[in-house]
């Protein structure tokens, strides 16, 4: 036990002020929401000076943008890892769900970042909401049309799919409270839903 505490102590010493601010802000934004978290609260919880915060960012919104940009890069990496793969559409959806599960188990901070991201895109009036809704919507629409081979999906369907995958991701964090269906079954439901939307339209 002493050995573990020593290792953790060394890790904490190596954590930069910027790393500490980002980690603390991520947890606060996830738990309290962006609007209810002040810069004063962030620096107090992080144990750094206000000057340290403004050394790296001009405002709280700039910090949020950096965090969201990093998360979007993670989403794009997941998407582009699937492009070009010669797989059936449902298998590509399954791969997305398995990727989400694996990443969240490997990186605890992605758990908080997911909550922050979902809070931003589903809370009207949140800074940068339109930017990331648009970016993510474009990725989802491209995935449906190019990689799943479904044309003519109504505008806004991508946002519905964002909601489904986001809900799945959040429920993945609470296995003791919610027993999710197997990812393969969820992939089947998503695939059938996408096809039915296009069928109803035509």
N, C-alpha and C positions, 0 to 999 in steps of 0.2 A: 504493500500500500504506500509506503514512504517513497518507493522508487517511482510509482505512478505520479504521486504528487510533485515530485521533483521534476519529472518530464513536463507535466502541465505547467509548472512554474516557469520553466525555460521557454516553453512555447509562448506564454503570456508576455515574457520579457521581449521576445523577438517581434511581437505584434506591433506594427507601427501605429502612430496616432490615427492616421487615415484609415487603416484597417479596422481599428477599434471603433471609430465613428461610424463607419459603414455597417459593421456588425450590429452595433447597438441601435442605429437608426432603422435598420431592417426589421429588427425585433419589435421596436416601438411602432413603426408604421403598420406592421402586421397585426399587432395586438390592439392598438388604440386608434389606428387610422392616421393618414397623413395630416389631415386638417387639425386633429386634436394633439398633434405632437409638435412642440416648439423646438427651436434651435437650443434654447436654454435647457430644456429637458434632455435633449440628446447629449449635450456636452457634460451636463451634470452626471448622467448615467454612465457616460463613457469615461468620466474622470479626466477630462482634458479641458483646456481653456477655450473660450469662445474665439480667441485669436487663432487657435489651431484650426478650428472649423473653417473660418473665413480665409485661411491660408490656402485651402484646397478648393473651396466653393464660394461663389458670390452670394448664393442664397440656398435655402432649403430645397427650392425647386431644381436647382442645378444638381444637387446631391441626388434627388429623385431621378432626374434624367440619366445620370451616370449609372445608377443602379438598374434602371429599366433597359437602358441600352445594352448592358452586360447580359441581362436576362434574355432580351431579344436575340442576341448573338447565340445564346444557348439553344433557343428555339430554332433559329435558322440552321444551326449545326445539325440538329436532329432531323430537320426536314431535308436538307441537302444530302444527308447520309442515305436517304431513301431514293432520291431521284436517280433515274437511270437503272434501277434494279428491275430485273425481269421477274416480277412477282405478281401474283393475282391481287386485285384491289383490296380484298378483305385481309390478305396477309400484310399489306402495307399498313393498314389501320391497326392491325395487331402489333406490328413492330413499333408504331408510335406509342401505344399503350404500355408495352413492355419497356420501352426506352424511358418513359416517364417514371415507371415504378423503380427501375434500376437506378436512375439518377438520384431520385429522392432518398433512396436507401444509402447511396454512397456519399451524398453531400447534404448534411443537415441544413445548411444555410439556404439551399434551394427550396426547402419547405417554407421558410419565412418569405422568401422572395416570391414564391408562387402566390401566397396570400396577398402580398403587397400588390403584385401585378393584377390579380383579380379584383382587388379593392379599387384600383385605379380605373380599369376599363368598365366596371359595373357601377361606378358612382358618378352620376352626372355632375359636371362642374369641377371635377378633379383636374388639376393642372396636367397637361400633356395627354389627357384621355384620348382626344380625337386622333392624335399622332399615332398612338400605339394600337388603337382600335383599327385604324386604317392599315397600318403595317401588317398586323396579325391577320386581318381580314383578307388582305392580298395574298398572303402565304397560304391561308386555308383555301381560298378560291382557286389558286394555282394548283394546289395539291388535288383538289376535287376534279378539276378539269384535265390537267395534264397527267397526273399520276394515277388517278382512279378511272380516267377515261369517260367521265360524265360531263356532258355538255348541256348547256341551257339551265343550269341551276339558278333559281331566282336570287336576285340581289338580297343580301341579308342572311342567306342560309349559312354562309361562313361564320357569322356571328353566333348562330344557333349551335354550330358545331364547336365553336370556341367554348360555349357554355357547357356543353356535354363533357368535353375533354377536361375543362377546368373543374367541373364538379367531380369527375372521376378522380382527378389528381388530389383534390382536397379530401375526398372520402378515403383515399389511400393512406392519408395521414392519421386516420382514426380507426384502425382495424378492430379495436376492442369495442367500439360503439356501433360500427356499421360493417356488416359482412357483405362485401361486394360480390356480384357474380364474377365468374372467371373472365379475364380479359378477352378470351376468344368469343365468349357469348356477347360481350359488350360490342366487340368489333362487328359481329353479325347484325346486331340491332342498328348500329350506326350505318352500316352499309345498306341494309334494307330501308332505313329511313331516307337516306340520300336518294336511292332509286325511286322510292314512292313519291318524293317531292317532285322529281322530274316527270314521272309518269302522270301525276295529277295536273301538272302544268300543260302537258301536251294532250 
